């Protein structure tokens, strides 16, 4: 019995020993398997973070400390599993946002800034992008507005609307060399990430000047005028073209009618503002009192006061259409005071903004070798022109977007009736001048060739003074 118990005990101990060996083996196996798991997770996290940092660096935004991996705790990824990114990628995927930064005139000016919005919104729709709009309340807002957009690295192109933002764009473009910018009316020719979009305002202004010269003589007026915003070089181009056009129109009127005429007195006033209708109204009332029967708006939202003054003067004489007349600017403003705005010099800022976005996309897609430079739009390119009756539909839509209630049918009928009150041959001569300036700008008036004005651009204060004197425009 004792021998049997001893034998059983020996067998049990042996079995227990064998089971222990098996358990230890299994435990060791699973311990080894689980030991490899943290390494795999660590590598996965490292690869994700590294990719994020690379993208952030590419779009020129500073990585935050929370996304930067610590070299002491995170092992370097294996070259066989995580290839190093190229320091100079041949193609950068385009960003999905575009930004338009308005000048102090702002949206709702029914002119310069609203035209920029039109181009930006059209580009966003056509190219599947998101449009972000930023308003500048004062000139001090330009730099922080541009900088806050650029530092995000989210924008395909940032469009600065207006000459006054030139210095701010120069500075921010240097701070963020990987960000593309465009500036409307600003001249920055030497930065690869900045496209300067300029217009031949003198060409479009020559057309409305010729119209003013002929119409003023048709109604036996003694003077025409122009009310401007801030005295900056781009507005000298409006002046020069307008004055030349007035004298050209007088020559055509004299030739067509066979009448001897006395040269019109040309009045001009700088208000110093682009967003002060009260100043525009006061300046216009003064010119009307001096005999002007046509006043050209070159003052952005300040020009809304020009239109009010002209309409009030006309209605005070019992008229439901001009004279007196105003001339609109930038967009087709004929609808604002229908019957009293004879035409508008359309400066197609919308075309400029749209082209800048398209150029940025082409650059990123490798279709262009460079993005920056100067893009100048004139009569040939459709960048400037004189408003036509068929343009009204488009710009009435802008008015509705700006919150204006408009009766499209009534407005179009009034504008049509007003245009028909002007002899057809006058409109035809304006169209002939447009074609002439596209091909033969050597046309001379009062001894000044139109091509001579072009050669002087960009104009400074001394050069516009010379042009005024040459064309018989009194000093201000």
C-alpha positions as CSV (number, residue, x, y, z in Angstrom):
1,X,0.0,0.0,0.0
2,X,2.8,2.3,0.9
3,X,4.6,1.3,-2.3
4,X,1.5,2.1,-4.4
5,X,1.1,5.5,-2.8
6,X,4.7,6.3,-3.4
7,X,4.4,5.3,-7.1
8,X,1.2,7.5,-7.5
9,X,2.9,10.4,-5.8
10,X,5.9,10.1,-8.1
11,X,3.7,10.0,-11.2
12,X,1.7,13.0,-10.0
13,X,4.8,15.0,-9.4
14,X,6.0,14.2,-12.9
15,X,2.7,15.2,-14.5
16,X,2.6,18.4,-12.6
17,X,6.2,19.2,-13.7
18,X,5.3,18.6,-17.3
19,X,2.2,20.8,-17.1
20,X,4.3,23.6,-15.6
21,X,6.8,23.3,-18.4
22,X,3.9,23.6,-21.0
23,X,2.4,26.6,-19.2
24,X,5.7,28.4,-18.9
25,X,6.3,27.8,-22.6
26,X,2.9,29.1,-23.6
27,X,3.4,32.2,-21.4
28,X,6.7,32.9,-22.9
29,X,5.3,32.6,-26.4
30,X,2.5,35.1,-25.7
31,X,4.8,37.4,-23.9
32,X,7.1,37.5,-26.9
33,X,4.2,38.2,-29.2
34,X,2.7,41.0,-27.1
35,X,6.2,42.5,-26.7
36,X,6.2,43.3,-30.4
37,X,2.9,45.2,-30.4
38,X,4.1,48.5,-28.8
39,X,6.8,48.7,-31.4
40,X,4.3,48.4,-34.3
41,X,2.0,51.1,-32.7
42,X,4.9,53.4,-32.1
43,X,6.0,53.2,-35.7
44,X,2.4,53.9,-37.0
45,X,2.1,57.0,-34.8
46,X,5.5,58.2,-35.8
47,X,4.7,57.9,-39.5
48,X,1.5,59.8,-39.2
49,X,3.1,62.7,-37.2
50,X,6.0,62.9,-39.6
51,X,3.6,63.1,-42.6
52,X,1.7,65.9,-40.8
53,X,4.8,67.9,-40.1
54,X,6.0,67.6,-43.7
55,X,2.6,68.9,-45.0
56,X,2.7,71.8,-42.5
57,X,6.2,72.8,-43.6
58,X,5.2,72.7,-47.2
59,X,2.4,75.2,-46.7
60,X,4.7,77.5,-44.7
61,X,2.9,77.3,-41.3
62,X,4.8,76.8,-38.1
63,X,4.2,73.3,-36.6
64,X,2.8,73.4,-33.0
65,X,4.6,71.7,-30.2
66,X,1.8,69.2,-29.7
67,X,2.3,67.7,-33.1
68,X,6.1,67.6,-33.2
69,X,7.4,64.2,-32.1
70,X,10.1,64.0,-29.4
71,X,13.4,62.5,-30.7
72,X,14.1,60.9,-27.3
73,X,10.9,58.9,-27.1
74,X,10.0,58.3,-30.7
75,X,12.3,56.0,-32.8
76,X,13.1,57.1,-36.3
77,X,11.1,55.2,-38.9
78,X,12.8,52.6,-41.0
79,X,14.0,53.8,-44.4
80,X,12.4,50.7,-45.9
81,X,8.9,51.5,-44.6
82,X,8.9,55.3,-44.6
83,X,10.6,56.9,-47.6
84,X,12.0,60.4,-46.9
85,X,10.0,63.2,-48.6
86,X,11.6,65.2,-51.4
87,X,12.7,68.6,-50.2
88,X,11.6,70.2,-53.4
89,X,8.4,68.5,-54.6
90,X,7.7,68.8,-58.4
91,X,4.0,69.3,-57.7
92,X,2.0,70.8,-54.8
93,X,-1.7,70.0,-54.7
94,X,-3.7,73.2,-54.9
95,X,-5.4,74.5,-51.8
96,X,-9.1,74.7,-51.8
97,X,-9.7,78.2,-50.6
98,X,-9.3,81.7,-52.2
99,X,-9.4,85.0,-50.3
100,X,-10.4,88.4,-51.4
101,X,-9.3,91.3,-49.1
102,X,-11.4,94.4,-49.9
103,X,-10.1,98.0,-49.5
104,X,-11.7,100.6,-47.3
105,X,-14.5,101.2,-49.9
106,X,-15.8,97.7,-49.1
107,X,-18.5,95.5,-50.5
108,X,-21.7,97.3,-51.4
109,X,-19.9,100.2,-53.2
110,X,-21.6,99.0,-56.4
111,X,-18.3,99.6,-58.1
112,X,-14.6,98.5,-57.5
113,X,-15.0,96.1,-54.6
114,X,-18.3,94.5,-55.8
115,X,-16.6,93.8,-59.1
116,X,-13.8,92.0,-57.2
117,X,-16.5,89.9,-55.5
118,X,-18.1,89.1,-58.8
119,X,-14.8,87.7,-60.1
120,X,-14.0,85.8,-56.9
121,X,-17.4,84.2,-56.6
122,X,-17.4,83.2,-60.3
123,X,-13.9,81.6,-59.9
124,X,-15.0,79.8,-56.8
125,X,-18.0,78.3,-58.5
126,X,-16.2,77.4,-61.7
127,X,-13.2,75.8,-60.1
128,X,-14.8,74.2,-57.0
129,X,-13.2,76.5,-54.5
130,X,-14.3,78.2,-51.3
131,X,-14.3,82.0,-51.3
132,X,-13.4,83.8,-48.1
133,X,-14.0,87.6,-48.0
134,X,-12.2,90.0,-45.6
135,X,-13.2,93.6,-45.1
136,X,-10.7,96.4,-44.3
137,X,-12.2,99.1,-42.2
138,X,-9.1,101.3,-42.2
139,X,-5.7,101.2,-43.9
140,X,-4.3,99.9,-40.7
141,X,-6.2,96.7,-41.3
142,X,-4.4,95.8,-44.5
143,X,-1.3,94.2,-43.0
144,X,-3.0,92.1,-40.2
145,X,-5.7,91.0,-42.6
146,X,-3.2,89.7,-45.2
147,X,-0.9,88.2,-42.6
148,X,-3.6,86.3,-40.7
149,X,-4.8,84.7,-44.0
150,X,-1.2,83.8,-45.2
151,X,-0.1,82.2,-42.0
152,X,-2.9,79.5,-42.2
153,X,-1.5,78.0,-45.4
154,X,-5.0,77.3,-46.5
155,X,-5.3,79.6,-49.5
156,X,-4.6,79.0,-53.2
157,X,-4.3,82.7,-53.7
158,X,-5.0,85.8,-51.6
159,X,-6.3,88.8,-53.7
160,X,-5.7,92.3,-52.3
161,X,-8.1,94.7,-53.9
162,X,-6.6,98.1,-54.4
163,X,-3.4,100.2,-54.9
164,X,-3.4,101.2,-51.2
165,X,-2.5,97.6,-50.2
166,X,0.7,97.6,-52.2
167,X,3.2,98.0,-49.3
168,X,1.3,95.5,-47.2
169,X,1.4,92.9,-49.9
170,X,5.1,93.4,-50.4
171,X,5.8,92.8,-46.8
172,X,3.6,89.7,-46.3
173,X,4.7,88.2,-49.6
174,X,8.3,88.2,-48.2
175,X,7.2,86.7,-44.9
176,X,5.3,83.9,-46.7
177,X,7.2,83.1,-49.9
178,X,5.2,79.9,-50.5
179,X,1.9,81.8,-50.5
180,X,0.5,83.2,-53.8
181,X,-0.9,86.7,-53.9
182,X,-2.5,89.0,-56.4
183,X,-2.9,92.7,-56.1
184,X,-5.4,94.8,-58.1
185,X,-3.9,98.1,-59.3
186,X,-0.7,97.6,-57.3
187,X,2.7,97.4,-59.1
188,X,4.9,94.7,-57.6
189,X,6.8,93.3,-60.6
190,X,9.7,91.5,-58.9
191,X,8.2,89.0,-56.6
192,X,7.7,85.4,-57.9
193,X,4.7,84.9,-55.6
194,X,2.8,88.1,-56.5
195,X,0.8,88.8,-59.6
196,X,0.2,92.5,-60.3
197,X,-3.1,93.0,-62.1
198,X,-3.2,96.4,-63.8
199,X,-5.7,98.0,-66.2
200,X,-5.5,100.5,-69.0
201,X,-7.9,102.9,-67.4
202,X,-6.8,105.6,-69.8
203,X,-8.2,103.6,-72.7
204,X,-11.7,103.2,-71.2
205,X,-11.7,106.8,-69.9
206,X,-10.9,108.1,-73.4
207,X,-14.1,106.4,-74.6
208,X,-16.4,108.1,-72.0
209,X,-14.4,111.3,-72.5
210,X,-15.3,111.3,-76.2
211,X,-18.9,110.6,-75.3
212,X,-18.9,113.5,-72.8
213,X,-17.3,115.9,-75.3
214,X,-19.9,115.1,-78.1
215,X,-22.9,115.0,-75.8
216,X,-22.0,118.2,-74.0
217,X,-21.9,120.1,-77.3
218,X,-25.1,118.5,-78.5
219,X,-26.9,119.9,-75.5
220,X,-25.0,123.3,-75.7
221,X,-23.2,122.9,-72.4
222,X,-20.1,124.9,-71.5
223,X,-18.4,122.5,-69.2
224,X,-17.8,118.9,-68.2
225,X,-16.3,117.6,-65.0
226,X,-14.7,114.7,-63.1
227,X,-14.9,114.0,-59.3
228,X,-12.2,111.7,-58.0
229,X,-11.3,109.9,-54.8
230,X,-7.8,109.9,-53.3
231,X,-4.9,111.4,-55.4
232,X,-2.9,108.3,-56.3
233,X,-1.1,107.4,-59.6
234,X,-3.7,105.1,-60.9
235,X,-6.3,107.9,-60.9
236,X,-4.0,110.0,-63.0
237,X,-4.6,107.5,-65.8
238,X,-8.3,108.1,-65.6
239,X,-7.8,111.8,-65.8
240,X,-5.4,111.7,-68.7
241,X,-7.6,109.4,-70.8
242,X,-10.8,111.4,-70.0
243,X,-9.3,114.8,-70.9
244,X,-7.8,113.4,-74.2
245,X,-11.2,111.8,-75.0
246,X,-13.1,115.1,-74.4
247,X,-10.9,116.9,-76.9
248,X,-11.2,114.0,-79.4
249,X,-15.0,114.1,-79.1
250,X,-15.0,117.8,-79.7
251,X,-13.0,117.3,-82.9
252,X,-15.4,114.6,-84.1
253,X,-18.4,116.8,-83.2
254,X,-17.0,119.7,-85.2
255,X,-16.2,117.5,-88.1
256,X,-19.5,115.7,-88.2
257,X,-21.8,118.8,-87.7
258,X,-19.6,121.4,-89.5
259,X,-20.2,123.8,-86.5
260,X,-17.5,126.0,-85.0
261,X,-17.3,125.2,-81.2
262,X,-15.8,126.7,-78.2
263,X,-13.7,124.2,-76.2
264,X,-15.4,122.9,-73.1
265,X,-14.2,124.0,-69.7
266,X,-13.0,120.9,-67.9
267,X,-13.4,120.8,-64.1
268,X,-11.8,118.3,-61.8
269,X,-12.0,117.7,-58.0
270,X,-10.2,115.3,-55.7
271,X,-12.3,114.5,-52.7
272,X,-9.6,112.5,-50.8
273,X,-12.0,109.6,-50.1
274,X,-13.5,106.5,-51.8
275,X,-16.3,105.9,-49.3
276,X,-17.8,109.3,-48.6
277,X,-20.9,110.0,-50.7
278,X,-21.4,113.4,-49.0
279,X,-18.1,114.7,-50.3
280,X,-19.0,113.4,-53.8
281,X,-22.3,115.2,-53.7
282,X,-20.8,118.5,-52.5
283,X,-18.0,118.4,-55.2
284,X,-20.6,117.6,-57.9
285,X,-23.0,120.4,-56.9
286,X,-20.1,122.9,-57.2
287,X,-19.2,121.7,-60.7
288,X,-22.9,121.8,-61.8
289,X,-23.0,125.4,-60.5
290,X,-20.0,126.1,-62.8
291,X,-21.9,124.9,-65.9
292,X,-20.9,121.2,-66.0
293,X,-23.6,119.1,-67.5
294,X,-21.7,115.8,-67.4
295,X,-19.7,114.6,-64.3
296,X,-17.5,111.5,-64.4
297,X,-17.3,109.4,-61.2
298,X,-13.8,108.2,-60.4
299,X,-14.4,107.9,-56.7
300,X,-15.8,104.5,-55.8
301,X,-18.6,104.7,-53.2
302,X,-18.0,108.4,-53.0
303,X,-19.5,108.5,-56.4
304,X,-22.9,107.6,-55.1
305,X,-23.1,111.2,-54.0
306,X,-22.3,112.3,-57.5
307,X,-25.3,110.4,-58.8
308,X,-27.6,111.9,-56.2
309,X,-26.5,115.5,-57.1
310,X,-27.0,115.0,-60.8
311,X,-30.4,113.4,-60.4
312,X,-31.6,116.1,-58.0
313,X,-30.4,118.8,-60.4
314,X,-32.2,117.2,-63.3
315,X,-35.5,116.7,-61.4
316,X,-35.3,120.3,-60.1
317,X,-35.5,121.3,-63.8
318,X,-38.5,119.0,-64.3
319,X,-36.6,116.3,-66.1
320,X,-36.9,112.5,-65.8
321,X,-33.6,112.0,-67.6
322,X,-30.4,114.1,-68.3
323,X,-28.9,116.4,-68.9
324,X,-27.3,116.8,-66.5
325,X,-25.7,113.4,-66.7
326,X,-23.2,111.4,-64.6
327,X,-20.8,108.8,-65.9
328,X,-20.3,105.6,-63.9
329,X,-17.1,103.8,-63.2
330,X,-15.7,100.2,-62.8
331,X,-19.0,98.4,-63.0
332,X,-22.1,99.2,-65.2
333,X,-23.6,101.8,-62.8
334,X,-26.2,103.0,-65.4
335,X,-29.1,101.4,-63.3
336,X,-28.4,103.3,-60.1
337,X,-30.1,106.5,-61.3
338,X,-31.6,105.4,-64.6
339,X,-31.9,108.1,-67.1
340,X,-29.3,110.3,-65.4
341,X,-26.2,108.0,-65.8
342,X,-25.4,108.2,-69.5
343,X,-22.9,105.3,-69.5
344,X,-20.1,103.8,-67.4
345,X,-16.4,103.1,-67.9
346,X,-16.3,99.5,-67.0
347,X,-13.0,98.5,-65.4
348,X,-13.4,94.7,-65.3
349,X,-11.8,94.0,-61.9
350,X,-13.9,90.8,-62.0
351,X,-11.8,89.6,-65.0
352,X,-8.6,90.4,-63.2
353,X,-9.6,88.4,-60.0
354,X,-10.8,85.5,-62.1
355,X,-7.7,85.4,-64.2
356,X,-5.5,85.5,-61.0
357,X,-7.2,82.4,-59.6
358,X,-7.0,80.6,-62.9
359,X,-3.3,81.5,-63.2
360,X,-2.6,80.1,-59.7
361,X,-4.3,76.8,-60.6
362,X,-2.3,76.5,-63.8
363,X,0.9,77.3,-62.0
364,X,0.3,74.5,-59.4
365,X,-0.7,72.1,-62.1
366,X,2.7,72.7,-63.9
367,X,1.1,74.5,-66.9
368,X,3.1,77.7,-66.2
369,X,6.8,78.1,-65.3
370,X,6.1,81.1,-63.1
371,X,3.2,82.7,-61.4
372,X,4.3,86.3,-60.5
373,X,4.7,89.2,-62.9
374,X,2.4,91.9,-64.4
375,X,-0.9,91.3,-66.1
376,X,-2.2,94.4,-67.9
377,X,-5.8,94.4,-69.2
378,X,-7.1,96.9,-71.7
379,X,-9.5,97.2,-74.6
380,X,-8.0,94.2,-76.5
381,X,-8.2,91.9,-73.4
382,X,-11.7,93.0,-72.4
383,X,-10.3,94.6,-69.3
384,X,-11.9,98.0,-69.9
385,X,-14.8,99.3,-72.0
386,X,-17.9,101.4,-72.1
387,X,-21.2,100.0,-70.9
388,X,-23.7,98.6,-73.3
389,X,-27.4,98.1,-72.8
390,X,-26.9,94.3,-72.7
391,X,-24.6,94.6,-69.7
392,X,-27.4,95.7,-67.4
393,X,-28.7,92.3,-66.5
394,X,-25.4,91.2,-65.0
395,X,-24.9,94.3,-62.9
396,X,-28.5,94.4,-61.7
397,X,-27.8,91.0,-60.3
398,X,-24.9,92.6,-58.3
399,X,-27.3,95.2,-57.0
400,X,-29.6,92.5,-55.8
401,X,-26.7,90.7,-54.0
402,X,-25.9,94.0,-52.3
403,X,-29.4,94.1,-50.9
404,X,-30.9,96.6,-53.3
405,X,-34.5,96.2,-54.5
406,X,-34.6,96.8,-58.2
407,X,-37.3,96.7,-60.9
408,X,-35.3,95.3,-63.8
409,X,-37.9,95.9,-66.5
410,X,-38.5,99.5,-65.5
411,X,-34.8,100.3,-65.2
412,X,-33.9,98.8,-68.6
413,X,-36.6,100.7,-70.3
414,X,-35.5,104.0,-68.7
415,X,-31.9,103.5,-69.7
416,X,-32.9,102.5,-73.2
417,X,-35.1,105.6,-73.6
418,X,-32.2,107.8,-72.4
419,X,-29.7,106.3,-74.8
420,X,-32.1,106.7,-77.7
421,X,-32.4,110.4,-76.9
422,X,-28.7,110.7,-77.9
423,X,-28.0,110.7,-81.7
424,X,-27.0,107.2,-82.9
425,X,-24.0,108.6,-84.7
426,X,-22.4,109.7,-81.3
427,X,-22.6,106.1,-80.0
428,X,-21.1,104.9,-83.3
429,X,-18.2,107.3,-83.1
430,X,-17.4,106.0,-79.6
431,X,-17.3,102.4,-80.9
432,X,-15.1,103.5,-83.8
433,X,-12.7,105.1,-81.3
434,X,-12.5,101.9,-79.3
435,X,-11.5,99.9,-82.4
436,X,-9.0,102.6,-83.3
437,X,-7.2,102.6,-80.0
438,X,-6.8,98.8,-80.2
439,X,-4.7,99.1,-83.3
440,X,-3.6,102.7,-84.0
441,X,-3.0,104.6,-80.7
442,X,-1.0,107.3,-82.5
443,X,-4.1,109.4,-82.9
444,X,-3.2,113.0,-82.0
445,X,-5.5,115.6,-80.4
446,X,-4.3,119.1,-79.6
447,X,-0.8,117.9,-80.5
448,X,-0.8,115.0,-78.0
449,X,-0.8,111.5,-79.3
450,X,-2.7,108.9,-77.3
451,X,0.4,106.7,-77.5
452,X,2.4,109.5,-75.9
453,X,0.2,109.2,-72.8
454,X,0.8,105.5,-72.7
455,X,4.6,106.0,-72.9
456,X,4.4,108.3,-69.8
457,X,2.6,105.7,-67.6
458,X,3.0,105.2,-64.7
459,X,2.1,108.9,-64.3
460,X,3.3,111.1,-61.5
461,X,2.0,114.4,-60.3
462,X,4.3,116.4,-62.6
463,X,3.3,114.3,-65.7
464,X,-0.4,114.7,-65.2
465,X,0.1,118.4,-64.7
466,X,1.8,118.5,-68.2
467,X,-1.1,116.5,-69.7
468,X,-3.6,118.9,-68.2
469,X,-1.7,121.9,-69.6
470,X,-1.4,120.3,-73.0
471,X,-5.1,119.6,-73.3
472,X,-6.3,123.0,-71.9
473,X,-7.5,121.7,-68.5
474,X,-7.2,124.5,-65.9
475,X,-5.2,124.0,-62.8
476,X,-7.2,122.8,-59.8
